[in-house]
């Protein structure tokens, strides 16, 4: 990313829009049951971003929060239910961005699969990325 690059993103209905003024960290593909349920898919595509780099530019009143565990809060649009970010208490300076909500093209590719030990029994991973049973 160049110094003046701004990433933008939005939820499915467009009610929530955001900007990221900074780096997007490594893209992880998480196969844990909570991510599968929260996204309705085989895995979630997440990347860390600095809290200080993230800004909601529209629809902040639509952002709802759900504490899925004692350490994880999931934030999503109350209109379309699109997941936007999650907040982990063990990394207070970072959000986990749901990469699928980006509107700006992202050049980086996924780096690894995590929580493969609990992936869906019907899923087959068909790439050569490193796989970890839990979080490495």
N, C-alpha and C positions, 0 to 999 in steps of 0.2 A: 504494500500500500504506500502510495506517495504521501508526503506530509500534509497535502491539502485534500486528500481523498476523504469523503464522507460516505459511509454506508447508510442506506435507508432501508426500511422495512415496514411491513404492515401485516395486519391480521387478514383473515379471509374476506370479511365484509368491508374492510377498509376503514372501519371506525377508529382503530388504533393505528397510529403511524409513529415511527421512531427514527432516530438518527444515532449513529455511532461515530464518534470523532476520535478514532484510535484503532489500534490493532485488534484483529479477531484472532484468537488463539487457535491451537490445533483442533481440527474437527474430529470428534470422537463419535463412534456409532455405539450407542448403549442399548443392550438387549435385555436389561433387567425387566422384571414383570411390571414394576411401577411405570417405567417409561413406555412400555408396550400399551398399558391400559390408558395412560394419559394421552397418548398419541393415536391409539387405535391402529397401530402398525406393528411390524416385526421389530422395529428398533427406532430410537430417537437419534437424530443428527444434531449434536450439541457442540458448542465451542465456547470457551471462556472469553469474557470481555470484562474490562474494568467498569465497575459501577460508575466511576467518575466520567467515563466516555459515553455513557448511555443516556439518552434524553428522549422522553415521549413528547412528540410535537403536536399530537392530536389525540383526543379521546382518552385522556388519562382517567376520566370518570368511568370508563368502560372496563378498565383493568381490574380484574377480581383476583383474589389470592386464596389458595387452598393449601393448608399445611398437610402434606401427605405423610410426613413422618415428623418426629421431634426436631429433625435437623434440616428438613427440606420444605420450602414453600414454592408452590407452582403458581405462576401468574399467567392468566389467559383472558381473552376477550369475553365479556359477559353476553355479547350478542351472538357471536358465531362460534365460540368456544375454542378458537385457535390458540394453542399454547405459544407464548411469547418468550418468557424467560423462566428460570427457576433460581431460587436463592438458597444457598447452603450456609448453615451457620458456621461451618469450619473454614469457609473462604469468604469472609465478610466484605472483601474488596472486589470480589468478582461475582458476576452473574453468569449463568449458563444460558446462552442464547440458543433458541431453536432456529437452526440454520435455514429451514424451509420457509421462514417468514421474511427472509431478506428479499428486497427488490433489486438491489445493486448486485450485479454478477460477482461471484466469489471465485477467485482464481485457484485458491488452495483446495486440495482434495482431502478426503478422510485419511486419517493416519493409523487408526486401529479400531478394533472391536473390543468393547468391554462388557463384562457380565455375560459372557458367552455361556458360562456354566448354567445360566438360567434362561437361555434363549428359548423361543417357542419351538416345540417339537416338530412343527411343520416347516420350519425355516431351514434353508440351506444357504450357507455363506459361500459365495462363488468368486471370491477374490483372494489375493495373496497377502492382504494386510495382516499384521500381527493380531493374534486373538488372546484374550486374557479371561480366565474364569470369573474374576472379580475386577476390581479397580487396581491397576498396577501401581 
